[in-house]
Amino acid sequence: MPSFTPPNFYRLASLMLLLICCSHLSGQRRLNLFIDCECNRNFLKQELSYVNHTVDPVSAEVNLFIVTNYLSNGGRVYNLDFKGQEELAGNQLSFKVSTTAVMTSVERDELLGQRIKLGLAGFLAGTAYGDLAELNVDAIPEATVDSLAASDDGAATQDNWNNWLFEIQARFSTSKESQRGTSTLRAGIDIDRTTPELRVRISPNIFYRTQSVTQSDGTVLNSIRQDLWFNASVVRSISDHWSVGLFNSQTSSTFRNIDYGLWVAPAIEYNIFDYDEVPFKEFTIAYRLGWNRNYYTEETIFFKLEESMIRQVLDIDLRIRQRWGQVFAGISGGNFLNDLSKNRLSLNGRANVRLIKGLSFTAGGSYQIINDQISLRRGEASVEDVLLGQSQLATNFEAELSFGLSYTFGSLYNNVINTRL
């Protein structure tokens, strides 16, 4: 007997949802439900055992589309969109479910499952399937009601951190074989403060890697790569479509031949769609114009040991998340104003689209035209550079492509959970 107490109803009652198994109702077939989500499907099959979980959205009488948005504070917001088909056409329900950074995966699954049950029961109200649900309301103590109501109004809750969130992370890995070995250390701190009007991000990081390779003649090649970088930004919302910000990055990289690099740039962004529509679609145009100062470890191919430049970057990104799939397309172009020949153009795209019944297509790729490798070391790349990847190599392009098809056919309904070997 699954139950759930939705926070929006706590002033009046605690809500317990009892969904009667279809096998107890003679002559009543199960409802066909299709769920499209990044979630624990086995858990949902177990919790929603009174419906048929179909793999075909066309044959389903209810489609549930869930978009997951990851918040800067480590939490998540699930956008749930129920849509009826066939005799349930015209019935629709949408709402959001929020989780916190301290919740475990089990707690997130349970909360999402409870809200889906509640949404499905409300979605079926007034239809023939409403006979499958019962709603029991139990009064709760007045003191609990008052406490929860005060919390809902914000009077009983106080954020001592003033919306600041800190995350410290570190990871070490090592591997060893007869003729080669690698050890890697990654560490960083993410500091974030997010409000409806302002977002502040600060992130210092370190990457350190040692490699060794023994050649056939017994010669041992050793490599050390060390990257340090610090990123910070402040972004201000000025309307439902416009944002402005200030970005700063500092870096030191043996791979890129940069002893110390500094970049400071103001930015402006326009979203063609309202920012409230971001979970489902966004079309942004962002422009940055900043000052770049580099000090190099070794002399560059342009005979420089240090230099200052003005760089501009234009980013145009389109993201669409709909029932039929997800699409991303982006174009980014930038150049140095003191030398327009030093430029870069990047094209990126990803798609996961349901073409027809059971047939889905995935594709992804990127292509870059690269003419701005101003920090390359002068001279030929050594054997160590090539074999161990310890230095950036010259190139005028970079390309990547992937695609695939998946076709599902056979039994449309599978409500069985079996995780055995």
C-alpha positions in Angstrom: 0.0 0.0 0.0 2.2 2.9 -1.2 1.6 6.3 0.5 2.8 9.9 0.0 2.4 13.2 1.8 2.8 16.1 -0.7 4.2 19.2 0.9 1.6 21.5 -0.8 -1.2 19.9 1.2 0.3 19.8 4.6 -1.8 22.7 6.0 -4.9 20.5 5.8 -3.9 16.9 5.8 -1.3 14.2 5.1 -2.2 12.5 1.8 -2.0 8.7 1.4 -2.5 7.3 -2.1 -3.8 3.8 -2.4 -3.7 2.4 -5.9 -5.5 -1.0 -6.2 -3.8 -3.6 -8.2 -5.6 -4.3 -11.4 -5.8 -8.0 -10.8 -8.3 -7.4 -8.1 -10.7 -5.8 -10.5 -12.4 -8.3 -12.8 -12.7 -7.3 -16.4 -10.4 -4.2 -16.0 -7.2 -4.2 -18.1 -4.1 -2.3 -17.2 -3.3 1.2 -18.3 -0.5 1.5 -20.8 2.2 4.0 -19.5 5.3 5.1 -21.4 8.0 7.0 -19.4 10.9 8.9 -20.9 13.4 9.9 -18.3 16.9 9.8 -16.8 15.8 7.7 -13.8 15.8 4.3 -12.1 13.3 2.5 -14.4 13.5 -0.8 -12.3 12.4 1.2 -9.2 9.5 2.8 -11.1 8.4 -0.6 -12.5 8.3 -1.9 -8.9 6.4 1.1 -7.5 4.0 1.4 -10.5 3.2 -2.3 -10.7 -0.5 -1.6 -11.5 0.2 -0.3 -15.1 1.7 -1.7 -18.2 5.2 -0.2 -18.8 5.3 0.0 -22.6 8.4 0.7 -24.7 6.4 2.3 -27.4 5.0 5.9 -26.8 2.5 5.5 -29.6 0.7 2.6 -28.0 0.6 4.2 -24.6 -2.5 5.9 -23.2 -0.3 8.1 -21.0 3.1 9.5 -21.9 5.2 10.8 -19.0 8.1 13.0 -20.1 10.6 13.9 -17.4 13.4 16.5 -17.9 16.1 16.6 -15.3 17.8 19.9 -14.6 21.0 19.9 -12.4 21.3 22.9 -10.1 24.5 24.7 -9.2 24.0 23.8 -5.5 24.1 20.0 -6.3 20.3 19.6 -6.3 18.0 18.6 -9.1 14.7 19.7 -10.5 12.5 17.2 -12.3 10.0 18.6 -14.7 7.2 16.1 -15.1 4.8 16.3 -18.0 1.9 13.9 -18.3 0.0 13.7 -21.6 -3.0 11.5 -22.4 -3.6 9.7 -25.7 -6.4 7.7 -27.3 -9.5 8.0 -25.0 -7.4 10.0 -22.6 -6.5 12.6 -25.2 -6.8 16.1 -23.9 -5.8 15.3 -20.4 -2.5 16.9 -19.4 -0.7 17.7 -16.2 2.7 19.3 -15.5 4.6 20.0 -12.3 8.1 20.1 -10.8 9.8 18.0 -8.2 12.9 19.3 -6.4 15.7 17.4 -4.6 18.6 18.6 -2.5 22.3 17.8 -2.8 22.4 15.8 0.4 19.7 13.3 -0.8 20.9 9.9 -1.7 19.9 8.2 -5.0 17.4 6.0 -3.1 15.8 9.1 -1.5 15.6 10.8 -4.9 14.0 7.6 -6.4 11.4 7.4 -3.6 10.4 11.0 -3.9 10.1 10.9 -7.7 8.1 7.7 -7.5 5.7 9.2 -4.9 5.1 12.3 -7.0 4.6 10.2 -10.2 1.9 8.2 -8.3 0.2 11.3 -7.2 0.4 12.9 -10.6 -0.9 9.8 -12.3 -3.8 9.5 -9.9 -4.8 13.1 -10.5 -4.3 12.7 -14.2 -6.8 9.8 -14.2 -9.5 11.5 -12.2 -12.7 11.8 -14.1 -11.8 9.0 -16.5 -12.8 5.3 -16.5 -9.5 4.5 -14.9 -10.3 6.6 -11.9 -11.9 3.5 -10.4 -8.4 2.2 -9.9 -7.5 4.8 -7.3 -8.6 5.6 -3.8 -7.6 8.8 -1.9 -7.5 8.7 1.9 -6.9 12.0 3.8 -5.8 11.8 7.5 -5.7 14.9 9.7 -2.3 15.7 11.3 -1.6 17.4 14.6 -2.2 21.2 14.6 1.3 21.8 15.9 2.8 20.0 12.9 0.6 22.0 10.6 1.7 25.3 12.1 5.4 24.2 11.9 5.1 23.2 8.3 3.2 26.3 7.4 5.8 28.5 9.0 8.5 26.7 7.1 6.6 27.1 3.8 6.4 30.9 4.4 10.1 31.0 5.2 9.7 32.1 8.8 11.0 28.9 10.4 13.9 28.3 8.1 17.1 30.3 8.0 20.0 29.7 5.6 23.1 30.4 7.6 25.2 30.1 4.5 23.3 32.8 2.6 23.0 30.6 -0.6 26.7 29.8 -0.7 27.6 26.2 -1.5 31.1 24.6 -1.3 32.3 21.3 -2.8 35.8 19.9 -2.3 36.8 17.0 -4.6 40.0 15.0 -5.1 40.8 11.9 -7.0 43.9 9.8 -7.3 44.4 6.9 -9.7 47.4 4.8 -10.7 48.0 1.9 -13.1 51.2 -0.2 -13.7 52.3 -2.7 -16.3 55.6 -4.2 -17.2 56.6 -1.5 -19.6 54.4 1.5 -18.7 52.8 3.2 -15.8 50.6 6.2 -15.1 49.6 8.1 -11.9 47.1 10.9 -11.9 45.9 13.4 -9.3 42.9 15.6 -9.8 41.7 18.1 -7.1 39.5 21.1 -7.0 37.1 23.3 -5.1 33.7 24.5 -6.5 32.2 27.5 -4.8 28.8 28.6 -5.9 26.1 31.1 -4.9 22.9 31.1 -6.9 19.9 33.4 -6.5 17.2 34.4 -9.1 19.1 37.6 -9.7 22.8 36.6 -9.3 25.1 33.7 -9.8 28.7 33.6 -8.5 31.1 30.8 -9.3 34.6 30.3 -8.2 36.6 27.1 -9.0 40.4 26.5 -8.5 41.7 23.2 -9.8 44.9 21.1 -10.2 45.8 18.2 -12.6 49.0 16.3 -12.1 50.1 13.3 -14.0 53.3 11.2 -14.3 53.9 8.6 -17.0 56.7 6.3 -17.8 57.2 4.0 -20.9 60.0 1.5 -21.4 61.1 1.2 -25.0 62.4 -2.0 -26.7 66.0 -1.0 -26.2 65.5 -0.5 -22.5 65.3 3.3 -22.6 62.7 4.7 -20.2 60.7 7.8 -21.2 59.3 9.8 -18.3 56.7 12.5 -18.5 55.2 15.0 -16.0 52.2 17.1 -16.8 50.9 19.8 -14.4 47.9 22.0 -15.0 46.7 24.6 -12.6 43.7 26.8 -13.3 41.3 29.2 -11.6 37.9 30.2 -13.0 35.6 32.8 -11.5 32.5 34.5 -12.8 29.6 36.8 -11.7 26.4 36.8 -13.8 23.5 39.2 -13.2 20.0 38.7 -14.5 18.6 41.9 -15.9 15.3 40.6 -17.5 13.6 37.5 -18.7 15.8 37.4 -21.7 19.0 39.4 -20.9 22.0 38.6 -18.6 25.4 40.3 -18.1 28.5 39.0 -16.5 32.2 39.3 -15.7 34.5 36.3 -16.3 38.1 35.7 -15.1 40.5 32.8 -15.6 44.1 32.2 -14.5 46.1 29.3 -15.7 49.5 27.6 -15.6 50.1 24.6 -17.8 53.1 22.6 -18.8 51.0 21.0 -21.6 50.2 24.4 -23.2 53.6 26.0 -22.5 52.0 28.7 -20.3 53.8 29.7 -17.1 51.1 32.1 -16.2 48.0 33.2 -18.1 45.3 35.8 -17.2 42.0 36.5 -18.9 39.4 39.0 -17.9 36.2 39.5 -19.9 32.8 41.1 -19.5 30.0 39.3 -21.3 26.4 39.7 -22.3 23.8 37.0 -23.2 20.4 37.1 -24.9 18.0 34.2 -24.7 15.4 34.3 -27.5 13.1 32.2 -25.4 12.1 33.1 -21.9 14.5 31.8 -19.2 11.5 30.0 -17.6 11.4 27.7 -20.7 15.0 26.6 -20.2 14.1 23.0 -19.1 12.5 22.4 -22.6 14.1 24.9 -25.0 16.7 27.7 -25.1 18.4 29.6 -27.8 21.2 31.8 -26.5 23.5 34.3 -28.0 26.5 35.3 -25.9 29.3 37.7 -26.6 32.6 38.2 -24.6 35.3 40.7 -25.1 38.4 40.4 -22.8 42.0 41.1 -22.2 44.5 38.2 -22.3 48.0 38.3 -20.8 50.4 35.3 -21.1 53.9 34.5 -19.8 55.3 31.4 -21.6 57.7 28.7 -20.2 59.6 28.4 -23.5 59.7 30.7 -26.5 56.7 30.2 -28.8 56.6 29.6 -32.6 56.0 33.4 -32.8 59.2 34.1 -30.9 57.3 35.4 -27.8 58.1 34.9 -24.1 55.2 37.1 -23.1 52.4 39.0 -24.7 49.1 40.8 -24.2 46.0 40.5 -26.5 42.4 41.4 -26.8 40.1 38.5 -27.6 36.5 38.4 -28.6 34.2 35.3 -28.6 30.6 34.8 -29.9 28.7 31.7 -28.8 25.3 30.7 -30.3 23.6 27.7 -28.7 20.3 25.9 -29.3 19.0 23.2 -27.0 15.6 21.5 -27.4 14.2 18.8 -25.1 10.9 17.4 -26.2 9.0 14.1 -26.1 10.5 13.0 -29.4 14.1 13.5 -28.1 16.8 16.0 -27.4 18.8 18.2 -29.8 21.8 20.5 -29.2 23.5 22.7 -31.8 26.2 25.2 -31.2 28.6 27.5 -33.0 31.4 29.4 -31.4 33.8 31.8 -33.1 36.6 33.9 -31.6 39.7 35.8 -32.6 42.4 38.2 -31.3 41.7 41.8 -32.3 45.3 42.7 -32.7 45.7 39.9 -35.3 42.5 38.7 -36.9 44.4 35.8 -38.6 44.6 34.1 -35.2 41.1 32.7 -34.9 39.0 29.7 -34.1 35.6 28.4 -35.3 33.9 25.6 -33.6 30.7 23.7 -34.6 29.1 21.2 -32.2 26.0 19.1 -32.5 24.2 16.3 -30.6 20.9 14.6 -31.2 18.9 11.7 -29.7 15.7 11.5 -31.7 12.9 8.9 -31.8 12.2 8.6 -35.6 9.3 6.1 -35.7 7.8 3.4 -33.5 10.7 1.6 -31.8 13.4 3.3 -34.0 15.8 5.9 -32.4 18.7 7.7 -33.9 21.7 9.2 -32.0 24.4 11.4 -33.5 27.1 13.7 -32.2 30.0 15.5 -33.7 32.2 18.5 -33.6 34.5 20.3 -36.0 37.0 23.1 -35.2 39.1 25.3 -37.5 42.1 26.2 -35.4 44.4 29.1 -36.1 45.0 30.4 -32.6 47.6 28.2 -31.0 49.7 31.1 -29.9 51.4 29.3 -27.0 53.0 26.4 -29.0 56.7 25.8 -28.3 59.1 26.7 -31.0 61.0 23.7 -32.6 60.1 20.1 -33.4 58.1 18.0 -31.0 60.1 15.4 -29.1 59.4 11.7 -29.0 58.2 12.1 -25.4 55.8 14.8 -26.5 54.3 12.6 -29.2 54.2 9.3 -27.3 53.2 10.6 -23.9 51.1 13.6 -24.9 53.0 15.9 -22.6 52.8 18.9 -24.9 50.3 20.4 -27.1 50.9 19.6 -30.8 50.3 21.9 -33.8 47.0 21.3 -35.8 44.8 23.5 -37.9 41.6 21.4 -37.3 40.0 18.9 -35.0 37.0 16.7 -35.9 34.9 14.1 -34.1 31.9 12.2 -35.3 29.7 9.5 -33.8 26.2 8.1 -34.7 24.1 5.1 -34.1 20.7 3.5 -34.4 18.6 1.4 -32.0 15.5 -0.5 -32.9 13.2 -2.1 -30.3 10.5 -4.6 -31.3 8.7 -7.6 -29.9 6.7 -7.5 -26.7 5.6 -3.9 -26.0 5.0 -4.5 -22.3 7.5 -5.7 -19.8 6.7 -5.2 -16.1 9.2 -7.8 -14.9 12.2 -6.8 -12.7 15.0 -9.4 -12.9 18.7 -8.3 -12.2 20.2 -11.9 -12.0 23.2 -12.9 -14.0 
